[in-house]
Amino acid sequence: MYTSNSLTRDMLVYGEDNDMSYQSVTVKLERLGIKSAYLYTFASPHINQDSTIWHDWQIPAYALLKSYYNEPGKIEIVPKKKQRIESMNLFNNEFMPENRRYTLILNTIFINEEQLGILLCEIEHNQIPYLEPIMAQLSSAFKIIFMLHMQVGIQKQLEVSLKKIQASNQMLETISKMDELTGIFNRRGFFEQAPAKIRDSKNAGKKAILLFADLDNLKTINDQMGHDEGDFAIK
């Protein structure tokens, strides 16, 4: 009971996206005397919207094998490139023992309608009572890990959105102070920037020129040569 109750604690030590979390479970299962174990998770919770229509429940296309062992002392973390196992091959894949007979019990890891993962284990009949507290702990741990993973995803989305907002605000700030055609400061930009330039210590003792410019006959240029030429003349 002590070992099974520590499953959730040990899984959460490593955070939301660390395969060491799953390895810690298989280590505990071996200590409990379970002959072999395969711990799968789903990429995201697989939800059965209506639990009363059991015959319409769709089997997930695949599961991710995180950690396993089928020999004493040989607990393995599966490389990410090999973790994806098709659902129809859960009992028949490269990680299964080839030189002996085995009988595996499939246990679903779930919270309410959310299917979170699978535990396949090779267990003696007198150890079956261990499964209930183990599965309760795994279900809680998996749910928390999925929640942490979702939280990280939301945080990343917020950071991206914040950067987009900051970029948009910067663009609006620039547009509000600059003349789009010529690229020089408009009235607002001039009155904001001129005092700062005057007070800048780098400009102390220097002279400045204030230039007023006007363009004659702009309407004539636009009428006779087109507005593109008029814009060129202004620039």
C-alpha positions as CSV (number, residue, x, y, z in Angstrom):
1,M,0.0,0.0,0.0
2,Y,2.9,2.4,0.8
3,T,4.5,1.7,-2.6
4,S,1.2,2.1,-4.6
5,N,0.4,5.3,-2.7
6,S,3.7,6.8,-3.7
7,L,3.1,6.5,-7.4
8,T,1.4,9.8,-7.8
9,R,4.0,11.6,-5.8
10,D,6.9,10.2,-7.8
11,M,5.3,10.8,-11.2
12,L,4.8,14.5,-10.4
13,V,8.4,15.0,-9.2
14,Y,9.5,15.1,-12.8
15,G,6.9,17.5,-14.2
16,E,4.4,17.4,-17.0
17,D,6.5,16.2,-20.0
18,N,9.3,14.0,-18.7
19,D,9.4,10.3,-19.5
20,M,11.2,9.7,-16.2
21,S,7.8,10.1,-14.6
22,Y,6.6,7.0,-16.3
23,Q,9.8,5.1,-15.6
24,S,9.3,5.8,-11.9
25,V,6.0,3.9,-12.1
26,T,7.5,0.8,-13.7
27,V,10.2,0.8,-11.1
28,K,7.5,0.6,-8.4
29,L,5.6,-2.1,-10.2
30,E,8.7,-4.3,-10.3
31,R,9.2,-3.8,-6.6
32,L,5.6,-5.0,-6.0
33,G,6.6,-8.3,-7.7
34,I,4.7,-7.7,-10.9
35,K,6.5,-9.8,-13.5
36,S,6.3,-7.4,-16.5
37,A,4.6,-4.1,-17.2
38,Y,4.0,-1.8,-20.1
39,L,2.8,1.8,-19.4
40,Y,1.0,3.6,-22.2
41,T,-0.4,7.1,-22.4
42,F,-2.5,8.8,-25.0
43,A,-1.4,11.9,-26.9
44,S,-4.5,13.6,-25.4
45,P,-7.4,12.4,-23.3
46,H,-9.7,10.1,-25.3
47,I,-13.2,11.1,-24.4
48,N,-16.3,8.9,-24.7
49,Q,-19.1,11.5,-24.8
50,D,-21.9,9.1,-23.9
51,S,-20.8,6.3,-21.6
52,T,-24.2,4.6,-21.9
53,I,-23.6,3.8,-25.6
54,W,-20.6,1.5,-24.9
55,H,-20.9,-0.3,-28.3
56,D,-20.2,3.0,-30.1
57,W,-17.0,3.8,-28.2
58,Q,-14.2,4.4,-30.7
59,I,-10.9,2.8,-29.9
60,P,-8.0,5.3,-30.0
61,A,-5.9,4.8,-33.1
62,Y,-2.7,4.5,-31.2
63,A,-1.1,4.9,-27.7
64,L,2.4,6.0,-26.6
65,L,4.5,3.4,-24.9
66,K,6.5,5.3,-22.3
67,S,8.2,2.7,-20.2
68,Y,8.3,-1.1,-19.8
69,Y,10.1,-4.1,-18.5
70,N,9.7,-7.8,-19.2
71,E,12.9,-9.0,-17.5
72,P,14.0,-8.4,-13.9
73,G,16.1,-5.3,-13.5
74,K,15.7,-4.2,-17.1
75,I,13.4,-1.2,-17.0
76,E,13.4,0.7,-20.2
77,I,12.3,4.2,-21.3
78,V,11.1,4.0,-24.9
79,P,12.8,6.5,-27.3
80,K,10.2,9.1,-28.5
81,K,10.6,7.9,-32.1
82,K,9.4,4.4,-31.2
83,Q,6.7,5.2,-28.6
84,R,3.8,5.3,-31.0
85,I,2.1,1.8,-31.0
86,E,-1.0,1.2,-33.0
87,S,-3.9,0.1,-30.8
88,M,-4.3,-3.2,-32.6
89,N,-0.6,-4.0,-31.9
90,L,-0.6,-3.4,-28.1
91,F,-0.1,-7.2,-27.5
92,N,2.2,-7.7,-30.5
93,N,5.1,-5.4,-31.0
94,E,8.9,-5.3,-30.9
95,F,8.9,-4.7,-27.1
96,M,7.1,-7.9,-26.2
97,P,9.2,-11.0,-25.0
98,E,9.9,-13.5,-27.8
99,N,11.2,-16.4,-25.9
100,R,8.5,-17.3,-23.4
101,R,4.7,-17.5,-23.0
102,Y,3.0,-14.6,-21.2
103,T,-0.5,-13.5,-20.2
104,L,-1.1,-9.8,-19.8
105,I,-4.0,-8.0,-18.1
106,L,-5.1,-4.7,-19.8
107,N,-6.1,-2.0,-17.3
108,T,-7.5,1.3,-18.5
109,I,-6.3,4.5,-16.8
110,F,-9.2,6.9,-16.8
111,I,-11.1,9.7,-14.9
112,N,-14.8,9.7,-15.6
113,E,-15.2,9.7,-19.4
114,E,-11.6,10.6,-20.1
115,Q,-9.4,7.7,-21.1
116,L,-5.8,8.7,-20.2
117,G,-3.7,5.6,-20.8
118,I,-3.3,1.9,-20.4
119,L,-1.3,-0.4,-18.1
120,L,-0.5,-3.9,-19.4
121,C,0.9,-6.1,-16.7
122,E,1.8,-9.7,-16.2
123,I,0.7,-10.5,-12.7
124,E,0.0,-13.6,-10.5
125,H,-3.5,-14.2,-9.4
126,N,-2.7,-13.5,-5.7
127,Q,-1.4,-10.0,-6.7
128,I,-4.6,-8.9,-8.5
129,P,-5.8,-7.0,-5.4
130,Y,-2.8,-4.7,-5.9
131,L,-4.3,-3.4,-9.1
132,E,-7.2,-1.4,-7.6
133,P,-5.0,1.0,-5.5
134,I,-2.4,1.1,-8.3
135,M,-4.9,2.1,-10.9
136,A,-6.5,4.8,-8.6
137,Q,-3.1,6.4,-8.1
138,L,-2.1,6.2,-11.8
139,S,-5.5,7.7,-12.9
140,S,-4.9,10.7,-10.5
141,A,-1.3,11.2,-11.6
142,F,-2.1,10.9,-15.3
143,K,-4.9,13.5,-15.0
144,I,-2.6,15.9,-13.2
145,I,0.1,15.5,-15.8
146,F,-2.4,16.1,-18.6
147,M,-3.6,19.3,-16.8
148,L,0.0,20.5,-16.4
149,H,0.6,19.8,-20.0
150,M,-2.5,21.8,-21.0
151,Q,-1.5,24.6,-18.7
152,V,1.9,24.8,-20.4
153,G,0.2,24.9,-23.8
154,I,-2.1,27.7,-22.7
155,Q,0.9,29.6,-21.4
156,K,2.7,29.3,-24.7
157,Q,-0.4,30.5,-26.6
158,L,-0.7,33.5,-24.3
159,E,3.0,34.4,-24.8
160,V,2.5,34.2,-28.6
161,S,-0.6,36.3,-28.4
162,L,1.1,38.8,-26.2
163,K,4.0,39.2,-28.6
164,K,1.5,39.7,-31.5
165,I,-0.3,42.4,-29.4
166,Q,3.0,44.1,-28.6
167,A,4.0,44.1,-32.3
168,S,0.6,45.5,-33.3
169,N,0.8,48.2,-30.6
170,Q,4.3,49.1,-31.8
171,M,3.0,49.4,-35.4
172,L,0.1,51.5,-34.3
173,E,2.4,53.7,-32.2
174,T,4.6,54.2,-35.3
175,I,1.7,54.9,-37.6
176,S,0.3,57.5,-35.2
177,K,3.5,59.5,-35.1
178,M,4.8,59.1,-38.7
179,D,3.6,60.3,-42.0
180,E,3.0,57.2,-44.1
181,L,4.0,58.8,-47.4
182,T,7.2,60.5,-46.5
183,G,8.3,58.6,-43.4
184,I,8.9,61.8,-41.4
185,F,7.3,62.7,-38.1
186,N,3.8,64.2,-38.2
187,R,2.7,66.9,-35.8
188,R,2.2,64.6,-32.9
189,G,5.5,62.8,-33.5
190,F,7.4,66.1,-33.8
191,F,6.1,67.5,-30.5
192,E,6.9,64.3,-28.7
193,Q,10.4,63.9,-30.2
194,A,11.6,67.5,-30.3
195,P,11.8,68.1,-26.5
196,A,13.6,64.8,-26.0
197,K,16.2,65.7,-28.6
198,I,16.7,69.1,-27.0
199,R,17.2,67.7,-23.6
200,D,19.5,64.9,-24.7
201,S,22.9,65.4,-23.2
202,K,24.5,64.3,-26.4
203,N,23.2,67.4,-28.1
204,A,24.3,69.8,-25.5
205,G,26.0,72.9,-27.1
206,K,25.1,71.8,-30.6
207,K,23.2,73.9,-33.1
208,A,19.9,72.9,-34.8
209,I,18.0,73.9,-37.9
210,L,14.2,74.2,-38.0
211,L,13.0,73.9,-41.6
212,F,9.6,74.8,-43.0
213,A,8.9,73.6,-46.5
214,D,5.9,74.0,-48.8
215,L,5.1,72.7,-52.2
216,D,3.5,75.0,-54.8
217,N,1.2,73.9,-57.6
218,L,0.5,70.4,-56.1
219,K,-3.0,70.4,-57.6
220,T,-1.6,71.1,-61.0
221,I,0.9,68.2,-60.7
222,N,-1.9,65.8,-59.7
223,D,-4.3,67.0,-62.4
224,Q,-1.8,67.0,-65.3
225,M,0.6,64.1,-64.3
226,G,-1.4,62.0,-61.9
227,H,-1.3,61.4,-58.1
228,D,1.7,59.1,-58.2
229,E,3.8,62.0,-59.5
230,G,2.2,64.2,-56.9
231,D,3.3,61.8,-54.2
232,F,6.8,61.7,-55.7
233,A,6.9,65.5,-55.6
234,I,5.9,65.6,-52.0
235,K,8.5,63.0,-51.0
